[in-house]
């Protein structure tokens, strides 16, 4: 399976539009906003709740997302940090007063 790179401008545009649409929907009802305890950002991982990138191919497939991102895309560690900074700013504006919780694995 191919995953979108968080460094790709098109991926960011679609992902951030999704976050904005979710925020707009939740904000249509004050009780939903009150019930929202926190926001958990992600966008770099499909299978687990951690904000870590895939670290290689173990499925035997032809597509290794990190390799594709590094060789054909704009992916760099700096680009990932920029993605998270933009995401954090968007969520802070979209969900004022709500905490953000990251699950980050360093290894």
C-alpha positions in Angstrom: 0.0 0.0 0.0 1.2 3.5 -0.7 1.0 6.1 2.0 1.1 9.8 1.4 4.2 11.6 2.5 3.7 14.3 5.1 6.3 16.3 3.2 4.1 16.3 0.0 2.2 19.5 -0.6 -0.8 17.7 -2.0 -1.0 15.3 0.9 -0.8 18.2 3.3 -3.5 20.1 1.5 -5.9 17.2 1.6 -5.0 16.2 5.2 -5.4 19.7 6.5 -8.7 20.1 4.6 -9.9 17.0 6.3 -9.0 18.4 9.8 -10.7 21.7 9.0 -13.9 19.9 7.9 -13.9 17.8 11.0 -13.4 20.9 13.2 -16.2 22.7 11.3 -18.6 19.8 11.8 -17.8 19.5 15.6 -18.2 23.2 16.0 -21.8 23.1 14.7 -22.9 21.9 18.1 -21.7 23.4 21.4 -22.3 20.2 23.3 -19.9 18.3 20.9 -17.2 21.0 21.5 -17.7 20.8 25.3 -17.5 17.0 25.2 -14.2 17.0 23.2 -11.6 16.5 25.9 -8.5 16.7 23.6 -7.3 16.4 20.1 -4.8 13.7 19.1 -2.9 14.7 15.9 -1.4 12.1 13.6 -1.2 12.0 9.9 2.1 10.1 9.6 0.9 6.6 10.5 -1.9 4.4 9.3 -1.9 1.4 11.6 -1.1 2.6 15.2 -1.8 5.7 17.3 1.9 6.7 17.5 3.3 9.5 15.4 6.1 7.5 13.9 6.8 6.9 10.3 6.9 3.4 8.7 10.5 2.1 9.3 10.7 -0.3 6.4 8.9 -2.9 4.4 8.0 -6.1 6.2 5.1 -7.2 4.0 7.1 -8.3 1.0 5.5 -5.7 -1.2 7.2 -3.7 -3.9 6.5 -0.3 -2.3 8.5 0.8 0.7 7.0 4.2 1.6 10.0 5.7 3.4 12.3 4.8 0.5 9.9 6.2 -2.0 9.5 9.4 0.1 13.2 9.8 0.3 14.1 9.1 -3.3 11.1 10.5 -5.2 9.6 13.0 -2.8 10.4 15.9 -0.7 10.7 14.0 2.6 13.3 15.1 5.1 13.2 15.1 8.9 12.9 18.9 8.6 9.8 18.5 6.3 8.2 16.2 8.9 8.8 18.8 11.6 7.3 21.5 9.4 4.2 19.2 8.8 3.7 18.9 12.5 4.2 22.6 13.1 1.6 23.4 10.5 -0.8 20.7 11.9 -0.4 22.0 15.5 -1.1 25.6 14.4 -4.2 24.5 12.4 -5.6 22.4 15.3 -4.9 25.2 17.9 -7.0 27.6 15.8 -9.7 25.0 15.0 -10.1 23.7 18.5 -9.3 26.7 20.8 -8.9 25.8 24.4 -8.4 22.0 23.7 -5.3 20.1 24.7 -3.3 18.2 22.1 -1.9 14.8 22.9 0.9 13.2 20.9 1.9 9.6 21.2 5.5 9.6 19.9 7.9 6.7 19.9 11.5 7.7 19.4 13.0 4.3 18.4 
